[in-house]
């Protein structure tokens, strides 16, 4: 399966939103805690800045007519 550059470049931001949502919903946090996730894990994840795009990437990404 192939993905466009736009999709690949946007993945870190989408992953951060997903993880922030997991940390914000009590029922999900409860399930994750049962699997071993701690509040310290959530705080560690929030403290990390999003990864920088590779130097060759166009930033901000533009629509190049590719499909996600």
N, CA, C and O atoms as a Tinker XYZ file with bonds, in Angstrom:
   272  protein
     1  N      0.850000   -1.170000    0.000000    73     2
     2  CA     0.000000    0.000000    0.000000    64     1     3
     3  C      0.899000    1.238000    0.000000    63     2     4     5
     4  O      1.861000    1.317000    0.764000    81     3
     5  N      0.580000    2.184000   -0.850000    73     3     6
     6  CA     1.360000    3.408000   -0.949000    64     5     7
     7  C      0.553000    4.578000   -0.396000    63     6     8     9
     8  O     -0.672000    4.617000   -0.508000    81     7
     9  N      1.268000    5.531000    0.202000    73     7    10
    10  CA     0.642000    6.728000    0.747000    64     9    11
    11  C      1.321000    7.949000    0.155000    63    10    12    13
    12  O      2.518000    7.923000   -0.133000    81    11
    13  N      0.564000    9.009000   -0.024000    73    11    14
    14  CA     1.130000   10.243000   -0.570000    64    13    15
    15  C      2.018000   10.914000    0.470000    63    14    16    17
    16  O      1.922000   10.627000    1.664000    81    15
    17  N      2.876000   11.802000    0.008000    73    15    18
    18  CA     3.736000   12.563000    0.912000    64    17    19
    19  C      2.908000   13.348000    1.919000    63    18    20    21
    20  O      3.288000   13.463000    3.084000    81    19
    21  N      1.773000   13.890000    1.473000    73    19    22
    22  CA     0.919000   14.683000    2.364000    64    21    23
    23  C      0.434000   13.821000    3.530000    63    22    24    25
    24  O      0.432000   14.272000    4.676000    81    23
    25  N      0.027000   12.593000    3.246000    73    23    26
    26  CA    -0.455000   11.698000    4.296000    64    25    27
    27  C      0.682000   11.351000    5.249000    63    26    28    29
    28  O      0.512000   11.409000    6.467000    81    27
    29  N      1.816000   10.999000    4.713000    73    27    30
    30  CA     2.953000   10.611000    5.550000    64    29    31
    31  C      3.408000   11.785000    6.412000    63    30    32    33
    32  O      3.683000   11.608000    7.599000    81    31
    33  N      3.489000   12.976000    5.832000    73    31    34
    34  CA     3.940000   14.147000    6.576000    64    33    35
    35  C      2.954000   14.552000    7.667000    63    34    36    37
    36  O      3.361000   15.122000    8.679000    81    35
    37  N      1.675000   14.272000    7.481000    73    35    38
    38  CA     0.668000   14.636000    8.479000    64    37    39
    39  C      0.482000   13.611000    9.576000    63    38    40    41
    40  O     -0.235000   13.866000   10.543000    81    39
    41  N      1.116000   12.453000    9.446000    73    39    42
    42  CA     0.916000   11.376000   10.411000    64    41    43
    43  C      1.316000   11.747000   11.843000    63    42    44    45
    44  O      0.551000   11.461000   12.764000    81    43
    45  N      2.483000   12.374000   12.076000    73    43    46
    46  CA     2.836000   12.706000   13.466000    64    45    47
    47  C      1.788000   13.577000   14.157000    63    46    48    49
    48  O      1.464000   13.353000   15.323000    81    47
    49  N      1.265000   14.560000   13.447000    73    47    50
    50  CA     0.253000   15.434000   14.047000    64    49    51
    51  C     -1.014000   14.651000   14.383000    63    50    52    53
    52  O     -1.605000   14.851000   15.445000    81    51
    53  N     -1.430000   13.767000   13.490000    73    51    54
    54  CA    -2.628000   12.959000   13.749000    64    53    55
    55  C     -2.392000   11.996000   14.909000    63    54    56    57
    56  O     -3.293000   11.763000   15.715000    81    55
    57  N     -1.195000   11.441000   14.997000    73    55    58
    58  CA    -0.878000   10.518000   16.098000    64    57    59
    59  C     -0.920000   11.249000   17.437000    63    58    60    61
    60  O     -1.410000   10.712000   18.430000    81    59
    61  N     -0.407000   12.468000   17.458000    73    59    62
    62  CA    -0.437000   13.249000   18.704000    64    61    63
    63  C     -1.877000   13.521000   19.117000    63    62    64    65
    64  O     -2.211000   13.406000   20.296000    81    63
    65  N     -2.733000   13.880000   18.166000    73    63    66
    66  CA    -4.145000   14.128000   18.482000    64    65    67
    67  C     -4.803000   12.868000   19.040000    63    66    68    69
    68  O     -5.575000   12.938000   19.996000    81    67
    69  N     -4.498000   11.723000   18.445000    73    67    70
    70  CA    -5.051000   10.460000   18.928000    64    69    71
    71  C     -4.611000   10.189000   20.358000    63    70    72    73
    72  O     -5.430000    9.851000   21.212000    81    71
    73  N     -3.320000   10.338000   20.617000    73    71    74
    74  CA    -2.804000   10.065000   21.956000    64    73    75
    75  C     -3.333000   11.058000   22.987000    63    74    76    77
    76  O     -3.586000   10.685000   24.133000    81    75
    77  N     -3.502000   12.310000   22.591000    73    75    78
    78  CA    -4.086000   13.299000   23.505000    64    77    79
    79  C     -5.536000   12.918000   23.823000    63    78    80    81
    80  O     -5.986000   13.066000   24.960000    81    79
    81  N     -6.253000   12.433000   22.827000    73    79    82
    82  CA    -7.625000   11.994000   23.055000    64    81    83
    83  C     -7.695000   10.804000   23.999000    63    82    84    85
    84  O     -8.565000   10.743000   24.868000    81    83
    85  N     -6.780000    9.859000   23.828000    73    83    86
    86  CA    -6.729000    8.696000   24.715000    64    85    87
    87  C     -6.507000    9.148000   26.148000    63    86    88    89
    88  O     -7.132000    8.633000   27.075000    81    87
    89  N     -5.616000   10.110000   26.325000    73    87    90
    90  CA    -5.321000   10.607000   27.670000    64    89    91
    91  C     -6.446000   11.418000   28.268000    63    90    92    93
    92  O     -6.522000   11.555000   29.489000    81    91
    93  N     -7.336000   11.969000   27.429000    73    91    94
    94  CA    -8.394000   12.850000   27.905000    64    93    95
    95  C     -9.693000   12.117000   28.251000    63    94    96    97
    96  O    -10.534000   12.672000   28.958000    81    95
    97  N     -9.870000   10.902000   27.778000    73    95    98
    98  CA   -11.128000   10.173000   27.994000    64    97    99
    99  C    -10.924000    9.158000   29.122000    63    98   100   101
   100  O    -10.135000    8.220000   29.005000    81    99
   101  N    -11.654000    9.374000   30.208000    73    99   102
   102  CA   -11.461000    8.563000   31.416000    64   101   103
   103  C    -11.640000    7.061000   31.161000    63   102   104   105
   104  O    -10.863000    6.257000   31.676000    81   103
   105  N    -12.637000    6.678000   30.385000    73   103   106
   106  CA   -12.876000    5.245000   30.173000    64   105   107
   107  C    -11.722000    4.605000   29.392000    63   106   108   109
   108  O    -11.344000    3.464000   29.658000    81   107
   109  N    -11.172000    5.343000   28.435000    73   107   110
   110  CA   -10.032000    4.809000   27.679000    64   109   111
   111  C     -8.802000    4.739000   28.572000    63   110   112   113
   112  O     -8.059000    3.758000   28.547000    81   111
   113  N     -8.591000    5.799000   29.369000    73   111   114
   114  CA    -7.442000    5.792000   30.295000    64   113   115
   115  C     -7.540000    4.628000   31.271000    63   114   116   117
   116  O     -6.524000    4.022000   31.612000    81   115
   117  N     -8.743000    4.310000   31.723000    73   115   118
   118  CA    -8.932000    3.189000   32.641000    64   117   119
   119  C     -8.531000    1.882000   31.978000    63   118   120   121
   120  O     -7.844000    1.059000   32.584000    81   119
   121  N     -8.959000    1.687000   30.731000    73   119   122
   122  CA    -8.586000    0.473000   30.005000    64   121   123
   123  C     -7.071000    0.418000   29.776000    63   122   124   125
   124  O     -6.455000   -0.637000   29.929000    81   123
   125  N     -6.485000    1.543000   29.415000    73   123   126
   126  CA    -5.038000    1.584000   29.169000    64   125   127
   127  C     -4.258000    1.363000   30.473000    63   126   128   129
   128  O     -3.202000    0.730000   30.468000    81   127
   129  N     -4.782000    1.885000   31.581000    73   127   130
   130  CA    -4.123000    1.670000   32.879000    64   129   131
   131  C     -4.116000    0.181000   33.217000    63   130   132   133
   132  O     -3.153000   -0.328000   33.791000    81   131
   133  N     -5.192000   -0.509000   32.858000    73   131   134
   134  CA    -5.246000   -1.950000   33.077000    64   133   135
   135  C     -4.188000   -2.697000   32.280000    63   134   136   137
   136  O     -3.790000   -3.805000   32.638000    81   135
   137  N     -3.734000   -2.069000   31.185000    73   135   138
   138  CA    -2.695000   -2.670000   30.351000    64   137   139
   139  C     -1.301000   -2.171000   30.740000    63   138   140   141
   140  O     -0.303000   -2.557000   30.133000    81   139
   141  N     -1.247000   -1.302000   31.767000    73   139   142
   142  CA     0.053000   -0.872000   32.271000    64   141   143
   143  C      0.421000    0.579000   32.029000    63   142   144   145
   144  O      1.486000    1.010000   32.472000    81   143
   145  N     -0.414000    1.354000   31.344000    73   143   146
   146  CA    -0.103000    2.764000   31.116000    64   145   147
   147  C     -0.299000    3.551000   32.409000    63   146   148   149
   148  O     -1.278000    3.338000   33.125000    81   147
   149  N      0.618000    4.450000   32.704000    73   147   150
   150  CA     0.542000    5.259000   33.917000    64   149   151
   151  C      0.359000    6.731000   33.572000    63   150   152   153
   152  O      0.518000    7.125000   32.417000    81   151
   153  N      0.024000    7.544000   34.572000    73   151   154
   154  CA    -0.063000    8.987000   34.369000    64   153   155
   155  C      1.289000    9.541000   33.922000    63   154   156   157
   156  O      1.348000   10.478000   33.126000    81   155
   157  N      2.367000    8.962000   34.432000    73   155   158
   158  CA     3.704000    9.397000   34.020000    64   157   159
   159  C      3.919000    9.162000   32.522000    63   158   160   161
   160  O      4.568000    9.970000   31.858000    81   159
   161  N      3.379000    8.060000   31.986000    73   159   162
   162  CA     3.477000    7.799000   30.549000    64   161   163
   163  C      2.771000    8.895000   29.754000    63   162   164   165
   164  O      3.287000    9.359000   28.737000    81   163
   165  N      1.604000    9.304000   30.213000    73   163   166
   166  CA     0.844000   10.355000   29.537000    64   165   167
   167  C      1.609000   11.670000   29.597000    63   166   168   169
   168  O      1.727000   12.369000   28.591000    81   167
   169  N      2.128000   12.007000   30.769000    73   167   170
   170  CA     2.893000   13.251000   30.912000    64   169   171
   171  C      4.142000   13.236000   30.042000    63   170   172   173
   172  O      4.508000   14.259000   29.463000    81   171
   173  N      4.791000   12.092000   29.949000    73   171   174
   174  CA     5.984000   11.975000   29.098000    64   173   175
   175  C      5.620000   12.232000   27.637000    63   174   176   177
   176  O      6.333000   12.943000   26.929000    81   175
   177  N      4.523000   11.658000   27.197000    73   175   178
   178  CA     4.096000   11.848000   25.817000    64   177   179
   179  C      3.722000   13.285000   25.518000    63   178   180   181
   180  O      4.007000   13.784000   24.430000    81   179
   181  N      3.093000   13.955000   26.457000    73   179   182
   182  CA     2.704000   15.353000   26.254000    64   181   183
   183  C      3.914000   16.270000   26.229000    63   182   184   185
   184  O      3.870000   17.331000   25.607000    81   183
   185  N      4.986000   15.884000   26.889000    73   183   186
   186  CA     6.174000   16.734000   26.985000    64   185   187
   187  C      7.018000   16.690000   25.711000    63   186   188   189
   188  O      7.854000   17.567000   25.492000    81   187
   189  N      6.807000   15.689000   24.880000    73   187   190
   190  CA     7.628000   15.546000   23.670000    64   189   191
   191  C      7.075000   16.415000   22.557000    63   190   192   193
   192  O      5.883000   16.363000   22.253000    81   191
   193  N      7.953000   17.226000   21.940000    73   191   194
   194  CA     7.482000   18.028000   20.804000    64   193   195
   195  C      7.248000   17.133000   19.593000    63   194   196   197
   196  O      7.843000   16.061000   19.489000    81   195
   197  N      6.389000   17.566000   18.681000    73   195   198
   198  CA     6.184000   16.764000   17.476000    64   197   199
   199  C      7.476000   16.697000   16.666000    63   198   200   201
   200  O      8.258000   17.648000   16.669000    81   199
   201  N      7.704000   15.596000   15.985000    73   199   202
   202  CA     8.926000   15.489000   15.190000    64   201   203
   203  C      8.936000   16.498000   14.051000    63   202   204   205
   204  O      7.894000   16.832000   13.486000    81   203
   205  N     10.118000   16.971000   13.728000    73   203   206
   206  CA    10.273000   17.912000   12.622000    64   205   207
   207  C     10.168000   17.165000   11.303000    63   206   208   209
   208  O     10.551000   15.998000   11.216000    81   207
   209  N      9.654000   17.827000   10.280000    73   207   210
   210  CA     9.596000   17.164000    8.976000    64   209   211
   211  C     11.011000   16.973000    8.437000    63   210   212   213
   212  O     11.920000   17.716000    8.808000    81   211
   213  N     11.201000   15.999000    7.578000    73   211   214
   214  CA    12.531000   15.810000    6.992000    64   213   215
   215  C     12.932000   17.040000    6.197000    63   214   216   217
   216  O     12.065000   17.732000    5.665000    81   215
   217  N     14.226000   17.329000    6.103000    73   215   218
   218  CA    14.679000   18.538000    5.410000    64   217   219
   219  C     14.197000   18.644000    3.965000    63   218   220   221
   220  O     14.030000   19.751000    3.453000    81   219
   221  N     13.977000   17.532000    3.316000    73   219   222
   222  CA    13.555000   17.568000    1.917000    64   221   223
   223  C     12.050000   17.770000    1.760000    63   222   224   225
   224  O     11.567000   17.975000    0.646000    81   223
   225  N     11.309000   17.713000    2.858000    73   223   226
   226  CA     9.853000   17.828000    2.769000    64   225   227
   227  C      9.443000   19.274000    2.515000    63   226   228   229
   228  O     10.071000   20.216000    2.998000    81   227
   229  N      8.394000   19.416000    1.759000    73   227   230
   230  CA     7.828000   20.733000    1.525000    64   229   231
   231  C      7.028000   21.103000    2.768000    63   230   232   233
   232  O      6.166000   20.335000    3.196000    81   231
   233  N      7.297000   22.252000    3.347000    73   231   234
   234  CA     6.593000   22.616000    4.581000    64   233   235
   235  C      6.151000   24.040000    4.506000    63   234   236   237
   236  O      6.985000   24.895000    4.208000    81   235
   237  N      4.913000   24.368000    4.748000    73   235   238
   238  CA     3.857000   23.413000    5.048000    64   237   239
   239  C      3.482000   22.622000    3.804000    63   238   240   241
   240  O      3.651000   23.098000    2.681000    81   239
   241  N      2.972000   21.411000    4.011000    73   239   242
   242  CA     2.636000   20.579000    2.853000    64   241   243
   243  C      1.548000   21.252000    2.017000    63   242   244   245
   244  O      0.630000   21.871000    2.553000    81   243
   245  N      1.664000   21.123000    0.730000    73   243   246
   246  CA     0.654000   21.686000   -0.157000    64   245   247
   247  C     -0.088000   20.545000   -0.827000    63   246   248   249
   248  O      0.376000   19.405000   -0.844000    81   247
   249  N     -1.204000   20.860000   -1.358000    73   247   250
   250  CA    -1.977000   19.888000   -2.117000    64   249   251
   251  C     -1.320000   19.754000   -3.472000    63   250   252   253
   252  O     -1.253000   20.721000   -4.231000    81   251
   253  N     -0.845000   18.594000   -3.776000    73   251   254
   254  CA    -0.208000   18.388000   -5.074000    64   253   255
   255  C     -1.059000   17.508000   -5.970000    63   254   256   257
   256  O     -0.584000   16.966000   -6.968000    81   255
   257  N     -2.297000   17.379000   -5.607000    73   255   258
   258  CA    -3.183000   16.569000   -6.415000    64   257   259
   259  C     -3.031000   15.085000   -6.137000    63   258   260   261
   260  O     -3.619000   14.269000   -6.847000    81   259
   261  N     -2.247000   14.706000   -5.111000    73   259   262
   262  CA    -2.109000   13.292000   -4.798000    64   261   263
   263  C     -3.252000   12.848000   -3.913000    63   262   264   265
   264  O     -3.874000   13.649000   -3.214000    81   263
   265  N     -3.508000   11.586000   -3.956000    73   263   266
   266  CA    -4.572000   11.037000   -3.123000    64   265   267
   267  C     -3.981000   10.441000   -1.882000    63   266   268   269
   268  O     -2.922000    9.818000   -1.938000    81   267
   269  N     -4.649000   10.618000   -0.746000    73   267   270
   270  CA    -4.140000   10.038000    0.507000    64   269   271
   271  C     -4.192000    8.547000    0.526000    63   270   272
   272  O     -3.797000    7.928000    1.514000    81   271
